[in-house]
Amino acid sequence: MAWARAKKADTRLVAALAEGALEEEQQRWLAANLMDVTDPVLLRAAFEYFRGDALLPGVRAEALAVLRPRLQQLADAAPQEMQTPLLLLLAQSSPDAPVTTGELQELERIASLSDYRATPLVRMHAEAEWLLQSVGVARPQASAFSAVVSELALTGPHLLSKRAGVTGDKLSAAERERLGRALWAIGERVAEESTLVEHMVGLRLMKQGAEMLKEPERLTQVTAAIQEGQQMIGVAPALQVARWPIPSLQQAWLAATLENEWAHLRAFVAPLKHGE
């Protein structure tokens, strides 16, 4: 197991993201050594990991107490990136709680930022692969991809979508319009990212925004994009890439996925739509 061969906190964290649940002793070790993790991507991933229900409550509380102020420092250091402030704003809230007027003001500020995440997926994967390779993981490319999926840190958009869905008349008509515009703007930034999951999460936020704004043209546009995305979701499993007998083809598929998964899968769906 990679955990046993790794000695540094960042490598053990990536191993945990790639391999799943940790034993009690491993949870405690990682929580106690989080100050050694410096990569912003890994810090966000650690924050989401330690929010998990499978972790010991005491360990979770210890880890989050260390991570929250460090995430605030990240947000301050990257003032045009949405990912961290959105996570900090919503991660401690209940998904069943309506959006408040105070949160709306902060959401509007976040919606004005230029990027959802700043680190390219290719770089995230290369760093995770290097760490796993350094401790002798077999097929580090595949394990690194599993870790990178966890590093996307989509708790913020997911919670925003759920909370917007239960807000209803808890806000005034003018405030609901403001929320709708914030949902659309944040969703647009998320949907600009390269992965299929980010694209779909972003599109669903945009759909909620269009519904709240009662703008049929936007709603038609984003509904069509969601339907296209749903077609793409079944492409990779149907192709069974892991069973391809030529490793170079698997590597080429992974490289194209890391570069832009949405565009890559879209190239497969387009001929299907035209019956080719």
N, C-alpha and C positions, 0 to 999 in steps of 0.2 A: 504494500500500500504506500502511496506517495507520502502520506502523512508521516509515517515512521522514518522515512529517509530524509525528509525535509527538517531543517532546523530553524529557519527564519519564519517570522510571522506572515510575511506576504506570500511565501510559497505555500505555507500550510493553509492560508485562507483560500488561495486559488485551488488547492487540492480539495478543500471542503466544498467549494462551489461546483467543482467538477464531479465529485463523487457522492455528494449528498450528506446525509445526517452524520453528526459526530457523536462519539460517546461522551459521557459526562466529564471525564477527565480531560478530554480534548477540548470540549467547550470551555472549560474553566481556563485551560492554558491559553487558548486563543483570546478570550476576553481579557486576560491579565497582560497580554503582550500586544494589544492593539496600538499602543503608542509607537511601536516599531513599523507600523504600516504607514507609508507616506504617499503612495500613489493616489491621486484624487478619485480615479475610477474604482480602485479597490476599497477606498474608504466609504464611498456610496454603496458599493456592493455589501460591505460588512454591515452597514447600517440596516440594509434590507434583510440581510441574513439573520441578524440578531433580533429582528422583530418577529421571527418565526415562532409559531405556536409549539413546535416540537422541542424548543430549547427550554432549559431549566429557567423558571422565573427569576431567580436570584442572579443567574449568569446574564440573562437578558438585560436586567436592570443595570447591572454593573457595566456591561458593554455599551449600552445606549447612553449612559451618563458620560462615558469617555468620548463617544462618537459625536454627540450633538454639538458641542462647542467646536469641534474640529470641522464639522460640516459647515458651521456658520463662518468659520475662517475661509473655507473654500468658496462659499458664496460671495464673501467680501472681496476675495482675490480674483474672481471671474465675474464681474458685474453684468456681462451681457449673456450669461448662460442661465437658462430657465431651470434646468434639471434639479440643482441643489436647493434653491429657494422654494420650489414647488414641493419638494420632498419635506423640507423643514416645516413648511406651513401646514401640511395636511397629515403627516405621518402619525401624529399623536391624536388625531381626531377619529371619531366613530364614523364608519361609512353610512350610518343611518342618520347622521346629524345634518340638518339643512345648512347651506352656506350662509354665513352671517354677513351683515353689512360691513363689519370691520375686515373680514376676510376678503370680501369683494374688492375693497380698495387695494389690498395687496395683490390679488389676482390680476387686477388691471395693470399694476406695475410690472408684474411678471410677464403679462401678455405683450408688453411693449418691448421686451428684450429680443435680441436678434437671433439667438440660437437655442435649440433645446439641449443638445450635448455637443461639446467641443472636440472630443477625442474620436478620431475615425475608427471604425470597426476593425479595419485591417491592423491598425496599431494595437488595439486592445487584444486582438487574437495573437499577434506576434509576441507580445509581452507575456501573455498567459502561457503560450506554447514554450517559450524559452524557460520560464520558471519550472514547468512540468518536466521538460526535457532534462533540466539540470538535476533532477532527482530520479531519473531513469524511468519515467512513465512510458509504457509501450503505447504506440500510436498517440503521441502527444497532440497532434493536430485535432483529432476528434474530441479528446478530453478538454482541450483548450476552448473548442467551440461551445461545449456544454457550460464551461465557466463563463464565457463571454455572454451567453444568454442571461445568466444571473447578474452580470455586470451592467445590464441595460438600465436597471433601476427605474422600473415603470410604476412603482407604487403611487407616486404623485399623480400622474394622469388617471390611473385606475380609481383612486379615491375621489379625485375631482369629478369624474364621470358619475360615480355612485351618489355623491353628495348633491351634485346638481340635479340628479334625477329625483331626489326626495325634497327638493327645496320648494317647489310649487309656489303657493301664494304666501310663503313666509317672507318673501321680499315684495316690495312695491312693484308696480308695472314698470316704472323707470329703472329700478334696480335689476329686474329680470332682463330687461333689454341690455343693460350693462354687462350682466353675467353672460348673456348669449354672445355678445361681441368678444368677451374674454375667452369663452370656450372655443369660439371659432379661431381666434388668433393663436391660442396655445396649441390647439389641435393642428393647425396649419404647420407650426414649427415642428411638432412631433412627427407629422406625416412626411416632412421633408427628409427625415432620416432614412437610412438605406435598408433597414431590415423590414421584413414583412410584418412582424408583430408591432413594431413602432408605427408603421404606416397605418395598420388597421386601428390601433388605439387612437392615433391622431384623427383618422377619418370619423371615428365614432364620436369623438369630442366635437368635431366640426358639425356632424349631423345634429347633435344635441343643441349646439349653438344656433343652427339654422332653424330648428323647430322652435326654439325659444324666441327667435327674432321674427318668426312667421314669414320667412323669405323663401317662397317656393322654388325660385330658380337655383338658389344655393342648395336647397334640399334635394332637388332632382340631380344636380351635379354630383353631390357627395354620395347619394344613394347608389348611383351608377358605379362610382369608384369602389364602394364597399362590395358590391356584387362582383366586380372584377377581382377584388382581393380574395373573396370567398372561393372563386374558381382556382386561384393560385395556391390556396392552402392545401389542396389535395394533390398538387403536382409532384412535389418531392417524394412523399410516401409511395405514390404510384410508381415512380421510376426506380425505387429501391436502390438508391445510389450506393449504399454500403455493400451491396452484393455484386457490384460491377467488378469483373475479374482483372481489369487493368488499372493499377494504382494511379497511373498518370491521369486517367480520366476522372477518378475520384478527386485528385488534387486540383484538377482544372475546375471541377464543379465547385469545390470549396472556395477556391480563389475568386470565382465569379460571384459566389454568394456573399463573400466578405466585401467585395468591391461595391456591389449594389444588388442585394437580394431581390428587391422589388422589380427592378429592371430586368434582372436575369430570369425570374420566373414569368414575367410578363411576356418575354420572348417565346416561351413555350405555350402560354395560354392563347396568344393572338392567332396562331394557325388553327387551334381547336375551335375558336369562335367562328372562323370562316369555313369550317368543315374540311380543312386540309389534312 
